[in-house]
Amino acid sequence: RGEKHIFKTYALAFLLRFFGISFGLPHLYDADEPIVVNHAIAYGSGDLNPHFFKLPPLISYALFIAYGAYFLFGKFFGYFQNSEAFLSLFINNPTPFYLLARILFGAVLGTLTVYALYQIVMRFFSRDLALLAAFLLSISFLHVRDSHYIYTDILLVLILVLCFLPIFKILKDSNKKHYALFGVLAGMAIATKYNGVFIFIPFFVAHFLKNKFTCESIANSNLILSLVLTSFIYSLLNPFSWVDIHFFLGELLDQS
């Protein structure tokens, strides 16, 4: 019975996020969406430097890959003769580009977040609590609303939810692989949106609850591994924040 209810919850989550997903198109009523989409299209020129760091470029990089697959698919079936035809479609009717991005990075990722939350709560708490948590997230107004747009927030929330898998494991077992997994996920979170760095608060709580707050726990090799991996993954996914560091810092100060 529990499995039947959770599949209904997943279906509810997806339908709520998919219904009305073409809102406004081809007109653009949101300020953030064109930033992500236009950068993804611009990477086709060969310049992967976003020249814009108020939002990290990870989601626009991911969207660039999705658009590349869209172009290859369309070219294979004769919809696009060349890249100029592809760009012409974007300029004259951007609706397919926005719909593709909204479905992939809004509705699908939003539904995956409900799935991830259910799995983690069930693993560490109970099936009933997991079902309740998944249901509440599936109908959460802000999460449903933002899943209709190309926002960094939906990907960020998915990664933050996944971060609690190693965090809860650390409370039970200080295994190096849990710290490594957290470091990778935390790096991805910060590369998605800078305020993802706050996931370190529950991580540090879990670490010091397990190891106690001592000089040894502060200099713990597992903790250092997490920090190193976080820095590495962030740098890998947002390399131009280091290459163009003066502009990057200027953007952050201006944003703050």
VOGU-3710 file (C-alpha; in Angstrom, 3 decimals, decimal comma):
1> rgekhifkty> 0,000/0,000/0,000  2,868/2,360/0,821  4,428/1,875/-2,620  1,101/2,644/-4,281  0,792/5,905/-2,346  4,330/7,052/-3,067  3,905/6,519/-6,806  0,743/8,600/-6,620  2,754/11,271/-4,806  5,428/11,252/-7,535
11> alafllrffg> 2,719/11,557/-10,188  1,077/14,411/-8,276  4,436/16,173/-7,938  5,172/15,934/-11,654  1,675/16,942/-12,801  1,615/20,010/-10,551  5,005/21,057/-11,909  4,211/20,240/-15,530  0,718/21,774/-15,723  0,958/25,321/-17,113
21> isfglphlyd> 4,690/25,031/-17,750  4,349/27,004/-21,013  3,110/30,049/-19,077  3,780/33,313/-20,884  5,677/31,889/-23,825  6,862/33,107/-26,248  6,904/36,251/-24,081  9,318/36,345/-21,163  7,985/37,616/-17,851  10,813/36,433/-15,632
31> adepivvnha> 14,151/38,209/-15,241  16,303/35,181/-14,396  15,259/32,776/-17,147  16,758/34,738/-20,078  20,065/35,016/-18,189  20,401/31,232/-18,047  19,064/30,552/-21,553  20,991/33,309/-23,333  24,265/32,224/-21,749  23,617/28,610/-22,729
41> iaygsgdlnp> 23,069/29,687/-26,346  26,106/32,008/-26,266  28,453/29,174/-25,284  27,909/27,895/-28,822  30,271/30,644/-29,970  33,104/28,752/-28,284  33,595/31,135/-25,361  32,708/29,247/-22,168  33,476/32,205/-19,933  30,026/33,409/-18,813
51> hffklpplis> 31,294/36,972/-18,151  28,581/37,006/-15,483  28,980/35,601/-11,986  26,006/36,872/-10,020  24,617/33,416/-10,725  27,103/30,538/-11,059  27,201/29,101/-14,595  26,570/25,413/-13,784  22,923/25,330/-14,849  23,687/27,279/-18,039
61> yalfiaygay> 26,503/24,809/-18,823  24,079/21,916/-18,296  21,519/23,650/-20,492  24,170/24,189/-23,181  24,670/20,408/-23,285  20,901/19,884/-23,492  20,653/22,364/-26,371  23,536/20,615/-28,108  21,611/17,334/-27,898  18,489/19,138/-29,154
71> flfgkffgyf> 20,434/20,490/-32,142  21,923/17,092/-33,013  18,511/15,442/-32,710  16,903/18,095/-34,927  19,696/17,945/-37,486  19,492/14,150/-37,672  15,769/14,314/-38,446  16,114/17,257/-40,834  14,619/20,000/-38,669  17,842/22,021/-38,676
81> qnseaflslf> 20,127/22,206/-41,686  22,894/23,952/-39,766  23,661/25,980/-36,648  22,422/29,180/-38,338  18,951/27,640/-38,740  19,066/26,575/-35,096  19,941/30,109/-33,981  17,299/31,568/-36,282  14,637/29,453/-34,586  15,798/30,677/-31,177
91> innptpfyll> 15,600/34,320/-32,271  12,219/34,035/-33,962  10,512/31,596/-31,616  12,328/30,771/-28,353  9,387/28,743/-27,011  10,905/25,252/-27,690  14,135/26,287/-25,969  12,371/27,552/-22,865  9,979/24,611/-22,738  12,822/22,107/-22,960
101> arilfgavlg> 14,718/23,877/-20,178  11,641/24,268/-17,963  10,746/20,597/-18,279  14,276/19,301/-17,656  15,470/21,730/-15,002  12,102/22,519/-13,468  9,484/19,791/-13,620  11,834/16,789/-13,837  14,376/17,973/-11,260  11,557/19,115/-8,975
111> tltvyalyqi> 9,978/15,668/-9,098  13,365/14,007/-8,550  13,724/16,092/-5,386  10,489/14,603/-4,047  11,862/11,126/-4,854  15,217/11,861/-3,176  13,539/13,234/-0,057  11,336/10,148/0,247  14,267/7,754/-0,101  16,435/9,551/2,470
121> vmrffsrdla> 13,682/9,974/5,084  12,592/6,358/4,659  16,172/5,140/5,069  16,895/7,034/8,280  13,438/7,452/9,830  10,300/5,579/8,688  8,176/4,880/5,636  5,202/6,833/7,023  7,312/9,884/7,771  8,934/9,619/4,332
131> llaafllsis> 5,539/9,506/2,639  4,382/12,570/4,582  7,579/14,482/3,758  7,339/13,615/0,055  3,663/14,589/-0,072  4,282/17,946/1,617  7,135/18,760/-0,772  5,093/17,627/-3,774  2,441/20,288/-3,012  4,755/22,945/-1,540
141> flhvrdshyi> 3,693/26,186/-3,221  7,120/27,776/-3,692  8,718/24,566/-4,924  5,843/23,912/-7,352  5,875/27,500/-8,594  9,639/27,684/-9,125  9,641/24,285/-10,869  7,803/26,019/-13,718  10,845/28,178/-14,434  14,511/27,778/-15,285
151> ytdillvlil> 15,780/28,592/-11,818  19,012/27,559/-10,133  16,991/27,027/-6,962  15,371/23,749/-8,031  18,693/22,086/-8,850  20,150/23,551/-5,648  17,387/22,106/-3,458  17,823/18,679/-5,070  21,559/18,702/-4,318  20,996/19,976/-0,764
161> vlcflpifki> 18,518/17,175/-0,094  21,068/14,658/-1,417  23,692/16,170/0,912  21,761/14,833/3,882  22,477/11,256/2,807  26,185/11,490/3,775  25,355/13,836/6,682  23,082/11,253/8,317  25,596/8,502/7,537  28,360/10,482/9,275
171> lkdsnkkhya> 26,247/10,527/12,445  26,384/6,718/12,430  29,767/5,980/10,876  32,737/8,312/10,287  33,663/6,592/7,058  35,909/8,443/4,626  33,572/7,742/1,702  30,723/9,626/3,425  32,932/12,699/3,774  34,062/12,348/0,161
181> lfgvlagmai> 30,476/12,131/-1,094  29,513/15,191/0,914  32,478/17,131/-0,480  31,445/16,354/-4,062  27,795/17,282/-3,447  28,686/20,452/-1,535  30,948/21,577/-4,371  28,085/21,025/-6,818  25,699/22,945/-4,554  27,958/26,005/-4,346
191> atkyngvfif> 28,589/25,853/-8,105  24,801/25,905/-8,580  24,112/28,841/-6,272  26,567/30,395/-3,849  24,292/30,172/-0,813  24,613/26,394/-1,106  27,652/26,894/1,151  25,291/26,946/4,134  24,909/23,165/3,839  28,161/23,093/5,805
201> ipffvahflk> 26,239/24,075/8,945  24,419/20,719/9,366  27,533/18,955/8,066  29,719/20,479/10,798  27,037/19,705/13,392  27,031/16,041/12,332  30,836/15,870/12,269  31,312/17,334/15,738  28,432/15,375/17,256  30,114/12,214/16,050
211> nkftcesian> 33,717/13,171/16,825  33,251/15,785/19,595  34,659/19,287/19,333  38,376/18,793/19,877  41,604/19,817/18,181  41,794/16,333/16,694  38,302/16,565/15,203  39,063/19,990/13,700  42,223/18,633/12,036  40,454/15,386/11,106
221> snlilslvlt> 41,666/13,993/7,763  38,101/13,169/6,690  36,994/16,740/7,340  39,934/18,091/5,349  39,089/15,679/2,522  35,548/17,095/2,356  36,816/20,667/2,189  39,390/19,814/-0,497  36,829/17,969/-2,629  34,327/20,800/-2,249
231> sfiysllnpf> 36,907/23,295/-3,503  37,958/21,006/-6,341  34,433/20,283/-7,591  33,428/23,939/-7,327  36,540/24,978/-9,283  35,875/22,305/-11,896  32,297/23,511/-12,431  32,996/27,247/-12,185  36,609/27,560/-13,417  36,308/31,102/-14,740
241> swvdihfflg> 35,643/32,401/-11,236  39,381/31,763/-10,761  40,539/32,604/-14,285  38,664/35,921/-14,189  38,857/36,369/-10,424  38,920/40,189/-10,344  35,706/40,427/-12,346  34,217/37,572/-10,284  34,916/39,324/-6,979  33,598/42,587/-8,384
251> elldqs> 30,348/40,888/-9,396  29,900/39,359/-5,951  30,541/42,645/-4,185  28,140/44,418/-6,509  25,492/41,749/-5,910  25,909/41,924/-2,141
//
